[in-house]
Amino acid sequence: MSDEVCEVFINAPEVDWLIEFTRRLVNDRLVASGNVIEPIRSIYRWQGEIYDKPEARVVLHTRSSLVPHIIDRANREHPYEVPSVVAMTFFGNPAYVQWIIDETIEP
């Protein structure tokens, strides 16, 4: 078992979709928690066109070893063709890090 933890950031066009997606990840123990933030504003180029759109973002807390499972789930369920899923490891309160490890399991 890896004790390295990370934050995973995922953007989506609708907050309700993101909340339900996060709830499923918590229920399946792929993440310990998720903090949904809205609105955010995303400016990006997609297929040659520049977009400026409101979105929501979730910050998930999980084990680094579970990120590939989260990416796979996002690729299957996300409304975008290419969902933004970015993970960064972090160091934190040892008790909080242990809680993340305790609340997540390898599938």
Secondary structure, DSSP 4 states (H G I P E B T S, - for coil): ----EEEEEEEES-HHHHHHHHHHHHHTTS-SEEEEEEEEEEEEEETTEEEEEEEEEEEEEEEGGGHHHHHHHHHHH-SSSS--EEEEEE---HHHHHHHHHH----
